[in-house]
């Protein structure tokens, strides 16, 4: 609502019974003055748009702020739990029931009979109510407060009875009763007989093959035939004339010989209507016994639609339930936004504001240039408080706290409206007088441009006295002003604080960032300079400014410059912190990954060594068994001395084979360490944990630099337990970018910049090398890009039987730009 609202006051209202009742807390003398000034009803329309039907929308629009703290808290908690269910992705749908309030009231009248349309509406209500109860039951665990809305419903047999008796349009069906079906059959038979008779008579009235003037029709509820007047067509056919044509050339006649058949049809129709009335009467009596359940079901559907609409609104605006306190209490607004600004096309550009009144702070003087957002902030504070007390979670951030104000006062003008131009200083004074008479510590007072409309000196004096009085009362007060004297109140009156909305001095445009504790500059002369006011006039205007005003403006300009410098430094520091945190997480992730790789390689090396020794022992035992068998056969053919010689020779061969097996390369024990002299640059070595790398540099401190895949690492020479054979010299392939003539096993394979064919060849070569080196996995870096290289890589690894599985790396390790391949162990 545009215009200047009166000082609407929230008085001693009490909510109706039940959590969903709409309280009526405003004074009858001025029920909506403050709310109209805050555009509360326009903002309610935005919430009502989330309702499923017009009845739910009406319930939203009828909401008013309550002064009952317990009611407000229960309402918000119920909305919050449904909002959590919705935010979790679960479907919660309200129903749109028909408006049956007048119908249920008719059921209270004994002997009344409902029409078919009214009974069909009650049937639709039962369907909506059962769906609502099913939804409430489904979300009972996540939303127990909401589940309490569910009410008992009539037995489902009633639904089946109504469905069998009445169609959705309210027509009574043949299946309503056997008597009705029989009566309608009689009507059908009687009508067919009558029509057949009339058609026969009509054909007999035509002469010479001429066409009849019409066909069988109905007049006054009786079936008739058209008969022409005129020569040769006199009233030779006896009957009853029910009507004539407009030209009077044709009469509509019920022939005498068809009267009995017409009467029979009328009797059948009367019998049908009598049976329909009996069916409707019986259904009405059945519904009358359930009228209280039906009324409760109707209210439940509306209340649930109201609740779901408020929850959907809270999710849509990102609202978080504030903490509720008894007034007077703490006021903390975290990331608050004006509800009406969130319904326009520029929602993404809405700048949130935060305001926290410390202990002992009651009055906020908001200053700054025109069009800077002062009025918007005042209205936003009032709307956020009014929404909260109406049971609606407003667009607030985590940590907000609101007292339940007992009274609202608002003197807010829209300077772009016609009604604002009609406002006078007298109207401001009357509003101020009402506030001073009725405000207390539990009041919220919002005054736009306090002290305006009269001499600035007198206006400032009056405004200062009024604000001091409100502060002494302890009322929560926000007042906007252009008067420089009010900016100095915090130095003189405890409980008063300055605030402003940030303004860009370079572009002379508002940024809408709210700042508590800092008064705002008016920028009046600067704006005039920008719009081309002559320099001589501006210079003289600046000279005419009081010395105190010039000093204050200069001080505020210096303060703004320092604040901007501090803000830029804080932003830079925040970015550095973010980058540092990211680096720490990356280092920690890499270290954890290296530890996991080392542990896995160490485990596999130990398992391979144990497996090799076990197989060697098995071979020796098998060989010894075969030797014993051979000796047994030899004893039968030669003497004992020859057998002993054969045994010695065979055992010597077995011992030699065993020594050869023991001499195979294996992981060194803790006392078998290598020295710097054992390796040279370019040697391939294995570490104690199984990692294989190439020696790059031997360092004087007893450590060596290794290349492991695409990484470099530095280890002590004591960690090197085995020197492996060198690979042949590698040469760079000009087509694929891989190393030809080598099968160097790497932990990382970087394919960025490769074509699809090059990537496929390089992937196959890397898999071969990794399998030969007994590596547990291979990281293939293909990047995100167009996805061509990634798809070729994943096709290769999916078709290789040596691959146990593959997946994208974690987000912090490359995400969809890296594929990690695990091999069959």
Secondary structure, 3 states (H helix, E strand, C coil): CCCCCCCCCECCCCCCCCCCCCCCCECHHHCCHHHHHCCHHHHHHHHHCCCCCHHHHHHHHCCCCCCCHHHHHHHHHHHHHHHHHHHCCCCCCCCCCCCCHHHHHHHCCCCCCCCHHHHHHHHHHHHHHHHHHHHHHHCCCCCHHHHCCCCCCCCHHHHHHHHHHECCCCCECHHHCHHHHHHHHHHHHHHHHHHHHHHHHHHHCCCCCCCCCCCCEEECCEEEEEEECCCCCCCCCCEEEEEECCCCCEEEEEEHHHHHHHHHHHHHHHHHHHHHHHHHHHHHHHHHCCHHHHHHHHHHHHHHHHHHHHHHHHHHHCCCCCEEEECCCCCEEEEECCHHHHHCCCHHHCCCEEEECCCCCCEEEEECCCCCCHHHHHHHHHHHHHHHHCCCCCCCCCCCEEEECCEEEEECCCCCCHHHHHCCHHHHHHHHHHHHHHCCCCEEEEECCCCCCCCHHHHHHHHHHHHHHHHHHCCEEEEEECCHHHHHHHHHCCCEEEEEEEEECCCCEEEEEEEECCCCCCCHHHHHHHCCCCHHHHHHHHHHCCHHHHHHHHHHHHHHHHHHHHHHHHHHHHHHHHHHHHHHHHHHHHHHHHHHHHHHHHHHHHHHHHHHHHHHHHHHHHHHHHHHHHHHHHHCCCCHHHHHHHHHHHHHHHHHHHHHHHCCCCCCCCCCCCCHHHCCCCCEEEECCCCEEEEEEECCCCEEEEEECCEEEEEEHHHEEEEECCCCCCEECCCCCCEECCCCCCCEEECCCCCHHHHHHHHHHHHHHHHHCCCCEEEEECCCCCCHHHHHHHHHHHCCCCEEEEEECCHHHCHHHEEEEEECC
